[in-house]
Amino acid sequence: MTIDTVEIDSYVVRVARDFFGVKASATHRIHESDGRVFLRRSRALYDVIVADAYVSGRYGSTLPQHLATKEFFTLVNDHLSTNGVLAYNVVGSMRGAQADIVGALYRTMKAVFPQVYLFPAKESDNVVLVATKAKHKVSLESVRWKAGELTRTKRVTLPGFLGRVGTFWSVPPSSYQRSPVLTDDFAPVEGLAKMPN
């Protein structure tokens, strides 16, 4: 397995190295760059792209606008292998105060990818959106069956894995219909990611 880690903040790279033992190697390349710029300059294809990016803004932490648009997701799609997937973490919720950002990201990803699934966390306000190029949609039952096989054969040994799989959503979030498609010209992520008082 070869991994490219892209991190714009050199301080984060130093903390990862000094306190968490993260080291660059021939199979783990670390790039100090903006994720979108890195992809635009790259010709590589990936089986998995994981996006977990936040910036500090006037009103607290928020998604970088340029990493939450249809144009960005099109660029990601162009860098995924045939069976590649995008996993995109966002602080949000399926209902309530933080549902608008999840709905907008879901709708924006669906403008590019045939399938988008959601995995809301149980213990935090995080939702991971998973986008695929697959033409057919998978069901909760098939995901649970496959997860069971992976744990039974010990290919996956993560504690709580089956419980996390149980949060799988294959239907749009309730905020989907009223959400905009985010574009480079219109991506009001700060307003959509409003934090509860």
C-alpha positions as CSV (number, residue, x, y, z in Angstrom):
1,M,0.0,0.0,0.0
2,T,1.3,3.5,-0.9
3,I,-0.1,6.5,0.9
4,D,0.1,10.2,0.0
5,T,-0.7,12.4,2.9
6,V,-1.4,16.0,2.0
7,E,-1.4,18.6,4.8
8,I,-1.2,22.4,4.2
9,D,0.0,23.3,7.8
10,S,3.6,22.5,8.4
11,Y,3.0,22.7,12.2
12,V,0.5,19.8,11.9
13,V,3.1,17.8,10.0
14,R,5.7,18.5,12.8
15,V,3.2,17.5,15.6
16,A,2.4,14.3,13.7
17,R,6.1,13.5,13.4
18,D,7.2,14.6,16.9
19,F,4.3,13.4,19.0
20,F,2.6,10.6,17.0
21,G,5.6,8.9,15.3
22,V,4.3,9.6,11.8
23,K,7.3,9.2,9.4
24,A,7.7,9.7,5.7
25,S,8.9,6.7,3.8
26,A,8.9,5.2,0.3
27,T,5.4,4.0,0.9
28,H,4.1,7.0,2.9
29,R,4.8,10.3,1.2
30,I,4.0,13.4,3.1
31,H,3.3,16.6,1.0
32,E,3.0,20.1,2.5
33,S,0.4,21.5,0.2
34,D,-3.2,22.4,-0.3
35,G,-5.2,19.3,-1.1
36,R,-6.9,20.7,-4.2
37,V,-3.7,22.1,-5.6
38,F,-2.0,18.8,-5.0
39,L,-4.7,16.9,-6.9
40,R,-4.7,19.5,-9.7
41,R,-0.9,19.0,-10.2
42,S,-1.1,15.2,-9.9
43,R,-1.7,12.5,-12.4
44,A,-2.1,9.7,-9.8
45,L,-5.1,7.5,-9.4
46,Y,-6.2,6.4,-5.9
47,D,-8.4,3.6,-4.5
48,V,-9.3,5.8,-1.5
49,I,-9.2,9.5,-0.9
50,V,-10.0,10.7,2.6
51,A,-10.7,14.3,3.2
52,D,-10.8,15.8,6.7
53,A,-10.0,19.5,6.4
54,Y,-10.9,22.5,8.6
55,V,-9.8,26.1,8.8
56,S,-10.2,28.6,11.5
57,G,-12.4,31.5,10.4
58,R,-14.1,34.5,11.9
59,Y,-16.9,32.3,13.4
60,G,-14.8,29.3,14.5
61,S,-13.7,26.3,12.5
62,T,-15.3,25.6,9.2
63,L,-14.7,23.6,6.0
64,P,-12.4,25.3,3.4
65,Q,-14.8,26.4,0.7
66,H,-12.6,25.3,-2.1
67,L,-12.7,21.7,-0.7
68,A,-16.5,21.5,-0.6
69,T,-17.6,22.3,-4.1
70,K,-18.8,20.5,-7.2
71,E,-15.6,21.4,-8.9
72,F,-13.5,19.9,-6.1
73,F,-15.5,16.7,-6.1
74,T,-15.1,16.5,-9.9
75,L,-11.3,16.7,-9.4
76,V,-11.4,14.0,-6.8
77,N,-13.6,11.8,-9.1
78,D,-11.0,12.2,-11.8
79,H,-8.3,10.9,-9.4
80,L,-10.2,7.8,-8.2
81,S,-9.6,4.4,-9.7
82,T,-12.6,2.5,-11.2
83,N,-13.7,1.2,-7.8
84,G,-12.3,4.1,-5.9
85,V,-14.2,5.8,-3.0
86,L,-14.1,9.2,-1.3
87,A,-14.6,9.4,2.4
88,Y,-15.3,13.0,3.5
89,N,-15.6,13.9,7.2
90,V,-17.7,16.9,8.3
91,V,-18.8,18.2,11.6
92,G,-22.6,18.1,11.3
93,S,-25.7,16.0,12.0
94,M,-28.5,14.3,10.2
95,R,-31.1,16.5,11.8
96,G,-31.2,19.8,13.7
97,A,-28.8,22.7,13.8
98,Q,-26.0,21.2,11.8
99,A,-28.0,19.3,9.2
100,D,-27.7,22.0,6.5
101,I,-24.0,21.4,5.8
102,V,-24.6,17.6,5.6
103,G,-27.5,18.2,3.1
104,A,-25.5,20.6,1.0
105,L,-22.4,18.3,0.8
106,Y,-24.6,15.3,0.0
107,R,-26.4,17.1,-2.8
108,T,-23.1,18.5,-4.1
109,M,-21.5,15.1,-4.1
110,K,-24.5,13.5,-5.8
111,A,-24.0,16.0,-8.6
112,V,-20.7,14.2,-9.3
113,F,-20.9,10.7,-7.9
114,P,-23.6,8.1,-8.7
115,Q,-23.7,6.9,-5.0
116,V,-23.3,8.8,-1.7
117,Y,-23.7,7.1,1.7
118,L,-23.6,8.6,5.2
119,F,-22.1,7.3,8.4
120,P,-23.1,9.5,11.3
121,A,-21.0,9.0,14.4
122,K,-22.7,8.0,17.6
123,E,-20.4,9.7,20.1
124,S,-19.7,13.0,18.3
125,D,-21.1,15.5,15.8
126,N,-19.3,14.0,12.8
127,V,-20.8,12.5,9.7
128,V,-18.6,10.7,7.1
129,L,-20.0,10.9,3.6
130,V,-18.7,8.1,1.3
131,A,-19.0,8.7,-2.4
132,T,-18.5,5.9,-5.0
133,K,-18.4,5.6,-8.8
134,A,-20.6,2.4,-8.5
135,K,-23.7,2.4,-10.6
136,H,-25.7,0.2,-8.2
137,K,-26.7,1.2,-4.7
138,V,-25.9,-1.1,-1.7
139,S,-28.3,-1.8,1.1
140,L,-27.8,-1.7,4.8
141,E,-28.4,-5.5,4.8
142,S,-25.5,-6.1,2.3
143,V,-23.2,-3.7,4.2
144,R,-23.9,-5.5,7.5
145,W,-23.4,-8.9,5.9
146,K,-20.0,-7.9,4.3
147,A,-18.9,-6.3,7.6
148,G,-19.8,-9.5,9.4
149,E,-17.7,-11.5,7.0
150,L,-14.8,-9.2,7.4
151,T,-14.9,-9.5,11.2
152,R,-15.4,-13.3,11.2
153,T,-12.4,-13.8,8.9
154,K,-10.4,-11.3,11.0
155,R,-9.7,-9.1,7.9
156,V,-11.0,-6.3,10.0
157,T,-10.3,-6.3,13.8
158,L,-11.2,-2.7,14.7
159,P,-13.1,-2.5,18.0
160,G,-16.7,-1.4,17.5
161,F,-16.5,-1.9,13.7
162,L,-19.9,-3.6,13.5
163,G,-21.5,-0.9,15.6
164,R,-20.1,1.8,13.3
165,V,-21.4,-0.1,10.2
166,G,-24.9,-0.1,11.8
167,T,-25.0,3.7,11.4
168,F,-25.0,3.4,7.6
169,W,-27.5,5.5,5.7
170,S,-28.2,4.9,2.0
171,V,-31.0,7.5,1.8
172,P,-30.5,11.3,1.5
173,P,-30.5,13.3,4.7
174,S,-33.7,15.2,5.5
175,S,-32.0,18.6,4.6
176,Y,-31.2,17.3,1.1
177,Q,-34.1,18.8,-0.8
178,R,-33.6,22.4,0.6
179,S,-29.8,22.4,0.2
180,P,-27.9,24.1,-2.5
181,V,-25.3,22.5,-4.8
182,L,-22.0,24.1,-3.6
183,T,-19.9,25.6,-6.4
184,D,-16.7,27.6,-6.6
185,D,-18.9,30.6,-7.2
186,F,-21.3,29.8,-4.3
187,A,-20.2,27.9,-1.3
188,P,-21.6,29.4,1.9
189,V,-20.1,26.7,4.2
190,E,-19.9,29.0,7.3
191,G,-23.6,29.8,7.2
192,L,-24.6,26.2,6.5
193,A,-22.4,24.8,9.3
194,K,-24.0,26.9,12.0
195,M,-23.1,25.7,15.4
196,P,-25.8,25.3,18.1
197,N,-25.8,27.9,20.9
